[in-house]
Amino acid sequence: MRNDRDNLIVDKTFRFAIMIVSFCELLEENRKFVVARQLLRSGTSIGANVREAQNAESKLDFIHKLKIAIKEADETQYWLLICKESLSYPSDEDLLIEITSIIKILSKIISSSKNQNSS
Protein backbone atom coordinates (compact mmCIF):
# COMPACT_ATOMS: atom_id res chain seq x y z
CA MET A 1 0.00 0.00 0.00
CA ARG A 2 1.38 3.39 -0.94
CA ASN A 3 1.92 6.07 1.67
CA ASP A 4 0.08 9.20 0.47
CA ARG A 5 1.41 11.16 3.43
CA ASP A 6 4.69 11.41 1.54
CA ASN A 7 2.91 13.20 -1.31
CA LEU A 8 2.17 16.86 -0.54
CA ILE A 9 -0.59 17.41 -3.08
CA VAL A 10 -2.37 14.12 -2.33
CA ASP A 11 -2.36 14.94 1.39
CA LYS A 12 -3.24 18.61 0.90
CA THR A 13 -6.22 17.89 -1.38
CA PHE A 14 -7.50 15.15 0.94
CA ARG A 15 -7.37 17.50 3.95
CA PHE A 16 -9.04 20.19 1.85
CA ALA A 17 -11.88 17.79 0.94
CA ILE A 18 -12.49 17.14 4.65
CA MET A 19 -12.63 20.90 5.28
CA ILE A 20 -15.07 21.29 2.37
CA VAL A 21 -17.36 18.59 3.76
CA SER A 22 -17.54 20.48 7.08
CA PHE A 23 -18.15 23.81 5.37
CA CYS A 24 -20.90 22.31 3.19
CA GLU A 25 -22.60 21.03 6.33
CA LEU A 26 -22.58 24.62 7.61
CA LEU A 27 -24.06 25.81 4.30
CA GLU A 28 -26.81 23.20 4.58
CA GLU A 29 -27.54 24.27 8.16
CA ASN A 30 -28.07 27.75 6.67
CA ARG A 31 -30.33 26.25 3.97
CA LYS A 32 -27.91 27.08 1.14
CA PHE A 33 -28.46 23.70 -0.49
CA VAL A 34 -27.67 24.50 -4.14
CA VAL A 35 -24.27 26.04 -3.42
CA ALA A 36 -23.52 23.36 -0.82
CA ARG A 37 -24.16 20.62 -3.40
CA GLN A 38 -22.01 22.31 -6.08
CA LEU A 39 -19.18 23.04 -3.65
CA LEU A 40 -19.23 19.55 -2.18
CA ARG A 41 -19.00 18.00 -5.64
CA SER A 42 -16.19 20.19 -6.97
CA GLY A 43 -14.28 20.51 -3.68
CA THR A 44 -14.03 16.77 -3.08
CA SER A 45 -13.37 15.99 -6.74
CA ILE A 46 -10.00 17.75 -6.66
CA GLY A 47 -8.43 15.19 -4.35
CA ALA A 48 -10.13 12.29 -6.10
CA ASN A 49 -8.59 13.34 -9.42
CA VAL A 50 -5.19 13.96 -7.85
CA ARG A 51 -5.33 10.53 -6.28
CA GLU A 52 -6.37 8.97 -9.58
CA ALA A 53 -3.41 10.70 -11.27
CA GLN A 54 -1.07 8.78 -8.97
CA ASN A 55 -2.01 5.63 -10.89
CA ALA A 56 -1.85 7.19 -14.35
CA GLU A 57 -0.92 4.94 -17.24
CA SER A 58 1.47 7.49 -18.76
CA LYS A 59 2.88 10.98 -18.23
CA LEU A 60 0.21 12.36 -20.59
CA ASP A 61 -2.53 10.57 -18.61
CA PHE A 62 -1.03 12.00 -15.38
CA ILE A 63 -1.12 15.53 -16.82
CA HIS A 64 -4.69 15.04 -18.09
CA LYS A 65 -5.95 13.92 -14.68
CA LEU A 66 -4.24 16.87 -12.97
CA LYS A 67 -5.80 19.23 -15.51
CA ILE A 68 -9.21 17.88 -14.49
CA ALA A 69 -8.25 18.44 -10.83
CA ILE A 70 -7.27 22.07 -11.51
CA LYS A 71 -10.55 22.69 -13.34
CA GLU A 72 -12.40 21.40 -10.29
CA ALA A 73 -10.20 23.60 -8.08
CA ASP A 74 -11.08 26.65 -10.18
CA GLU A 75 -14.77 25.83 -9.86
CA THR A 76 -14.38 25.34 -6.11
CA GLN A 77 -12.69 28.73 -5.83
CA TYR A 78 -15.63 30.24 -7.74
CA TRP A 79 -18.21 28.81 -5.31
CA LEU A 80 -16.14 29.92 -2.31
CA LEU A 81 -16.00 33.44 -3.74
CA ILE A 82 -19.79 33.37 -4.22
CA CYS A 83 -20.08 32.57 -0.50
CA LYS A 84 -17.63 35.32 0.41
CA GLU A 85 -19.38 37.98 -1.64
CA SER A 86 -22.97 37.00 -0.81
CA LEU A 87 -24.13 38.74 2.33
CA SER A 88 -26.45 35.97 3.50
CA TYR A 89 -23.88 33.15 3.10
CA PRO A 90 -21.29 31.90 5.56
CA SER A 91 -17.73 32.26 4.32
CA ASP A 92 -14.38 30.70 5.20
CA GLU A 93 -11.24 32.66 4.38
CA ASP A 94 -9.02 29.66 5.24
CA LEU A 95 -10.67 27.64 2.47
CA LEU A 96 -10.00 30.43 -0.02
CA ILE A 97 -6.36 30.59 1.03
CA GLU A 98 -6.04 26.82 0.80
CA ILE A 99 -7.66 26.53 -2.64
CA THR A 100 -5.35 29.25 -3.97
CA SER A 101 -2.39 27.27 -2.68
CA ILE A 102 -3.70 24.05 -4.24
CA ILE A 103 -4.19 25.76 -7.62
CA LYS A 104 -0.61 27.08 -7.53
CA ILE A 105 0.81 23.66 -6.64
CA LEU A 106 -1.22 21.88 -9.32
CA SER A 107 -0.17 24.47 -11.91
CA LYS A 108 3.48 23.95 -11.00
CA ILE A 109 3.19 20.14 -11.16
CA ILE A 110 1.44 20.31 -14.55
CA SER A 111 4.00 22.77 -15.90
CA SER A 112 7.01 20.77 -14.73
CA SER A 113 5.45 17.51 -15.96
CA LYS A 114 4.92 19.03 -19.40
CA ASN A 115 8.54 20.20 -19.44
CA GLN A 116 9.75 16.70 -18.53
CA ASN A 117 7.49 15.22 -21.18
CA SER A 118 8.88 17.45 -23.95
CA SER A 119 12.53 16.83 -23.16
C-alpha positions as CSV (number, residue, x, y, z in Angstrom):
1,M,0.0,0.0,0.0
2,R,1.4,3.4,-0.9
3,N,1.9,6.1,1.7
4,D,0.1,9.2,0.5
5,R,1.4,11.2,3.4
6,D,4.7,11.4,1.5
7,N,2.9,13.2,-1.3
8,L,2.2,16.9,-0.5
9,I,-0.6,17.4,-3.1
10,V,-2.4,14.1,-2.3
11,D,-2.4,14.9,1.4
12,K,-3.2,18.6,0.9
13,T,-6.2,17.9,-1.4
14,F,-7.5,15.1,0.9
15,R,-7.4,17.5,4.0
16,F,-9.0,20.2,1.8
17,A,-11.9,17.8,0.9
18,I,-12.5,17.1,4.7
19,M,-12.6,20.9,5.3
20,I,-15.1,21.3,2.4
21,V,-17.4,18.6,3.8
22,S,-17.5,20.5,7.1
23,F,-18.2,23.8,5.4
24,C,-20.9,22.3,3.2
25,E,-22.6,21.0,6.3
26,L,-22.6,24.6,7.6
27,L,-24.1,25.8,4.3
28,E,-26.8,23.2,4.6
29,E,-27.5,24.3,8.2
30,N,-28.1,27.7,6.7
31,R,-30.3,26.2,4.0
32,K,-27.9,27.1,1.1
33,F,-28.5,23.7,-0.5
34,V,-27.7,24.5,-4.1
35,V,-24.3,26.0,-3.4
36,A,-23.5,23.4,-0.8
37,R,-24.2,20.6,-3.4
38,Q,-22.0,22.3,-6.1
39,L,-19.2,23.0,-3.7
40,L,-19.2,19.6,-2.2
41,R,-19.0,18.0,-5.6
42,S,-16.2,20.2,-7.0
43,G,-14.3,20.5,-3.7
44,T,-14.0,16.8,-3.1
45,S,-13.4,16.0,-6.7
46,I,-10.0,17.8,-6.7
47,G,-8.4,15.2,-4.4
48,A,-10.1,12.3,-6.1
49,N,-8.6,13.3,-9.4
50,V,-5.2,14.0,-7.8
51,R,-5.3,10.5,-6.3
52,E,-6.4,9.0,-9.6
53,A,-3.4,10.7,-11.3
54,Q,-1.1,8.8,-9.0
55,N,-2.0,5.6,-10.9
56,A,-1.9,7.2,-14.4
57,E,-0.9,4.9,-17.2
58,S,1.5,7.5,-18.8
59,K,2.9,11.0,-18.2
60,L,0.2,12.4,-20.6
61,D,-2.5,10.6,-18.6
62,F,-1.0,12.0,-15.4
63,I,-1.1,15.5,-16.8
64,H,-4.7,15.0,-18.1
65,K,-6.0,13.9,-14.7
66,L,-4.2,16.9,-13.0
67,K,-5.8,19.2,-15.5
68,I,-9.2,17.9,-14.5
69,A,-8.2,18.4,-10.8
70,I,-7.3,22.1,-11.5
71,K,-10.6,22.7,-13.3
72,E,-12.4,21.4,-10.3
73,A,-10.2,23.6,-8.1
74,D,-11.1,26.7,-10.2
75,E,-14.8,25.8,-9.9
76,T,-14.4,25.3,-6.1
77,Q,-12.7,28.7,-5.8
78,Y,-15.6,30.2,-7.7
79,W,-18.2,28.8,-5.3
80,L,-16.1,29.9,-2.3
81,L,-16.0,33.4,-3.7
82,I,-19.8,33.4,-4.2
83,C,-20.1,32.6,-0.5
84,K,-17.6,35.3,0.4
85,E,-19.4,38.0,-1.6
86,S,-23.0,37.0,-0.8
87,L,-24.1,38.7,2.3
88,S,-26.4,36.0,3.5
89,Y,-23.9,33.2,3.1
90,P,-21.3,31.9,5.6
91,S,-17.7,32.3,4.3
92,D,-14.4,30.7,5.2
93,E,-11.2,32.7,4.4
94,D,-9.0,29.7,5.2
95,L,-10.7,27.6,2.5
96,L,-10.0,30.4,0.0
97,I,-6.4,30.6,1.0
98,E,-6.0,26.8,0.8
99,I,-7.7,26.5,-2.6
100,T,-5.4,29.3,-4.0
101,S,-2.4,27.3,-2.7
102,I,-3.7,24.1,-4.2
103,I,-4.2,25.8,-7.6
104,K,-0.6,27.1,-7.5
105,I,0.8,23.7,-6.6
106,L,-1.2,21.9,-9.3
107,S,-0.2,24.5,-11.9
108,K,3.5,23.9,-11.0
109,I,3.2,20.1,-11.2
110,I,1.4,20.3,-14.5
111,S,4.0,22.8,-15.9
112,S,7.0,20.8,-14.7
113,S,5.4,17.5,-16.0
114,K,4.9,19.0,-19.4
115,N,8.5,20.2,-19.4
116,Q,9.7,16.7,-18.5
117,N,7.5,15.2,-21.2
118,S,8.9,17.5,-23.9
119,S,12.5,16.8,-23.2
